[in-house]
């Protein structure tokens, strides 16, 4: 009962389960500005969807969720289009470069080892830093923090100001070099390509800590950027690999577009530090899950190739 | 003269007995050859929008004193696998790629409880051992037995491989023939295409007779349309999927406009 057949995945799924899954991931997307592929793809694989189809169909779904989320955040004045476009250009350049790096790593062998270790260290580091920082903010000790790190910040600020092509980003309320979003976008693009994820997890902290954008604008701008990345991925996967299951994406979409709207509404009610600490907890949770997967012997010693 | 008539009578009785025996034996053998019938119901399955797998009933007759074993297989292919192992004595991750060839995407054996432990007997060779022998592996230095065992575990978890004992019942016996009825599970993961259903009549360690039928699965309606577009018009399909997703996102955004965003 309530099952639907997925012609490309070659399996059937429970409609309500997929709808709920889409809703949950859309909710996270609306609150935190992340695509949610890190969570969705493994869950879909768990429900019997082939890895390659799970990753590609999820990209299609993210297009809908991020459109819904971007629209909601845009209404709240939370999308910095100028910044988003620059990050996107950087991301595309970085992504293309990252694909080449991964080819070299694979040729050298042990690529998976390097990728997983980088992932765990990255998630652990970013998550812990964000968690501690937002905790301090919530405890009202942000003043003490800025005093403590004041020297470092000013050096970084000086360096930012010394860069050419300084420009004003109205929505974010900052003035920085045009080169910065391009460079950081490329950096996230490289990592995203290597790790095989959308990059929202790294992009959000980069915008908060390195570009110093306000948290609410970060979420809206991140969603705007993710939208374009996933449009590209969906079309490429459908064209080259025939791995986009539109029926699956549609079921996920129904849930995620609603979830993204509710998520945005929750985001609006939360303070910047509250969003940060929740996101940090989520990042750390994913990090722990990955570590668990690395330390506990797998039930089956082989897996089908593809996916994340 | 008397003796010779007695002798003729004796020979006559013997000849009648012999003829009768030959007739009965040949008739029995003929019956067993002819009557290993296998019928599948249904033999064609339509995969529609709300399809979630189904069951096929296999009916037939086997010689008395034999057991039936059914084997369902199809879509022989090559599969690329990631092999997991320990790195630095601590971390479990992918340590290499293995390609297994000449393996079916679907492999199921349906038999009675009695036959469960006998299907892999070297003389019968009806179970997984049959597959293992046929499977090719690359690189060649890999431990074939280990990879095969783990591969079977993986396929069983996905529902496309399995040994289903107890799915056979015998409903009657007449004229030296036994009627069987078996339930073949058709998991939703069985893709469209043709599959071979074989029936074997087994006595002791010998296959007395075998027969085969085709099971056909076909996508119809909406799934068929989506598949046609995805494989035949992939670029239009990809762009269409994106446009519909954007439209769904915008629509949901408009529906929620008054719902508290402002």
Interface residues (C-beta under 8 A of the other chain):
Chain A: X3 X4 X5 X6 X7 X8 X10 X11 X12 X48 X60 X61 X63 X64 X65 X66 X67 X68 X69 X70 X71 X72 X75 X76 X110 X112 X113 X116 X231 X234 X235 X236 X237 X238 X239 X240 X242 X244 X245 X246 X247 X249 X250 X253 X254 X257 X258 X260 X261 X264 X265 X268 X293 X294 X295 X296 X297 X298 X299 X300 X301 X302 X303 X304 X305
Chain B: X47 X48 X49 X50 X51 X52 X53 X79 X80 X81 X82 X83 X84 X85 X87 X90 X91 X92 X93 X94 X95 X97 X98 X146 X147 X150 X151 X153 X154 X157 X158 X159 X188 X189 X191 X219 X222 X223 X224 X226 X227 X230 X231 X234 X235 X237 X238 X239 X240 X241 X242 X244 X245 X246 X248 X249 X250 X251 X252 X253 X256 X257 X259 X260 X261 X262
